[in-house]
Every structure is written in structure tokens, then in C-alpha cells.
């Protein structure tokens, strides 16, 4: 089925959470870039709530975005060279009736050979 953004674009893969939570991924310092597309679910278009996405590399904030229902999809491109643990944190993401679905779609890790 995939995921749809507020413009109707479809994404094969994506992840989100319900409520305030996070996921930590052990990268073992094997990757150089993290790329994805951040977006709000089509079902939340016009909704008044908001959410935020933060991405940390080994405890250092690499990316932060407040997401509202009127936002267009946005690119996330991060240098994660030398990162052991990548933490993706969602807050306000459909937390009761006060949030919305903030989704990270088509996420990809890339390794550059040296």
C-alpha cells in the first residue's frame, strides 16, 4: 500500500510512530550518508496539529524539523561518516488528538568506498 503525502505522492517505504518515541539504529560506523524524504500523511492535510522530527548521531543533533499539515515534502540529507548510533526521534506525532503523522519515507543509508 505504501504511504502518501499531502500532495498525493506515494512512497514505497516509510516509518513513523504514535506518540513521543524514538528508534536507535546501530550503524557500526559503516555508512557515510543518510537520505530520506520527510512528509505529513495525506490524511492529516489541513489538520491544526504539529509534530517534530529530530535525528541524532552519537548523541549530537544532526537534524531538527517542526512539521505542520501545510508543509510540502522535504529532503533529509545527512553526513553520518563515523557515526555508530543513529537516533530518530518523533514528538507530537499523533499524540492523542494534538499531533499528526510525521513520516520519514524512502530512507536510505549509503557507504562511500575510500
C-alpha positions as CSV (number, residue, x, y, z in Angstrom):
1,X,0.0,0.0,0.0
2,X,2.8,2.5,0.8
3,X,2.5,5.9,2.3
4,X,1.0,9.1,0.7
5,X,2.0,12.7,1.4
6,X,-0.3,15.7,1.3
7,X,0.4,16.2,-2.4
8,X,-0.7,12.7,-3.2
9,X,2.9,11.3,-3.8
10,X,3.3,7.7,-2.9
11,X,6.3,6.3,-1.1
12,X,7.1,2.6,-1.0
13,X,8.7,2.6,2.4
14,X,8.3,4.8,5.5
15,X,8.2,4.8,9.2
16,X,6.5,6.8,11.9
17,X,5.5,6.4,15.5
18,X,2.4,7.1,17.5
19,X,3.2,9.4,20.4
20,X,6.6,10.5,21.6
21,X,9.2,7.9,21.0
22,X,12.5,7.1,19.2
23,X,14.4,4.4,17.4
24,X,18.1,3.8,17.5
25,X,19.9,2.2,14.7
26,X,23.4,0.7,15.1
27,X,25.3,1.8,12.0
28,X,28.7,0.4,13.2
29,X,30.4,3.4,11.6
30,X,29.8,1.7,8.2
31,X,27.9,4.4,6.3
32,X,28.5,8.0,5.1
33,X,25.1,9.4,4.2
34,X,21.5,9.1,5.4
35,X,18.9,10.4,3.0
36,X,15.1,10.4,3.1
37,X,12.0,12.4,2.4
38,X,10.1,13.8,5.3
39,X,6.4,14.4,4.9
40,X,3.0,14.6,6.6
41,X,0.4,11.9,5.9
42,X,-2.2,12.7,3.3
43,X,-4.9,12.0,6.0
44,X,-3.6,14.9,8.1
45,X,-3.8,17.6,5.3
46,X,-5.4,20.7,6.8
47,X,-5.2,19.5,10.4
48,X,-4.1,22.0,13.1
49,X,-1.6,19.8,15.0
50,X,2.1,19.6,14.6
51,X,4.9,17.2,15.3
52,X,8.7,17.3,15.3
53,X,11.4,15.0,14.0
54,X,15.0,15.1,15.3
55,X,17.9,13.0,14.2
56,X,21.0,12.4,16.3
57,X,24.3,10.9,15.5
58,X,26.1,9.5,18.6
59,X,24.1,12.0,20.7
60,X,24.8,15.1,18.6
61,X,21.8,16.7,16.9
62,X,22.2,16.4,13.1
63,X,18.7,17.4,12.0
64,X,15.6,19.0,13.5
65,X,12.3,19.9,11.9
66,X,8.9,21.0,13.1
67,X,6.2,19.5,10.9
68,X,2.8,21.0,10.2
69,X,0.0,19.8,8.0
70,X,0.5,22.5,5.4
71,X,4.2,21.6,4.7
72,X,5.3,20.1,1.4
73,X,7.6,17.1,1.5
74,X,11.2,17.9,2.3
75,X,14.6,16.2,1.7
76,X,16.8,15.0,4.5
77,X,20.4,14.5,3.6
78,X,22.9,14.0,6.4
79,X,26.6,13.2,6.6
80,X,26.9,10.3,9.0
81,X,30.5,9.4,8.4
82,X,31.9,7.8,11.6
83,X,28.5,7.6,13.3
84,X,27.9,4.5,15.5
85,X,24.3,5.1,16.6
86,X,21.7,7.0,14.6
87,X,18.7,8.0,16.7
88,X,15.5,9.2,15.1
89,X,13.1,10.9,17.5
90,X,9.4,11.8,16.9
91,X,7.5,14.0,19.2
92,X,3.9,15.1,19.0
93,X,3.4,12.5,16.3
94,X,-0.3,11.7,16.7
95,X,-0.1,12.2,20.5
96,X,-3.8,11.9,21.3
97,X,-5.7,14.5,19.2
98,X,-2.9,17.1,19.3
99,X,-0.5,15.7,16.8
100,X,-0.2,14.4,13.3
101,X,1.5,11.7,11.4
102,X,5.1,12.8,10.6
103,X,6.7,10.2,8.3
104,X,10.2,9.6,7.1
105,X,9.9,7.9,3.7
106,X,12.3,6.2,1.3
107,X,15.1,6.3,3.9
108,X,18.5,5.1,2.6
109,X,21.9,4.6,4.0
110,X,24.9,4.9,1.6
111,X,28.5,3.8,2.0
112,X,31.2,5.5,0.0
113,X,34.3,3.4,-0.7
114,X,37.6,5.0,0.1
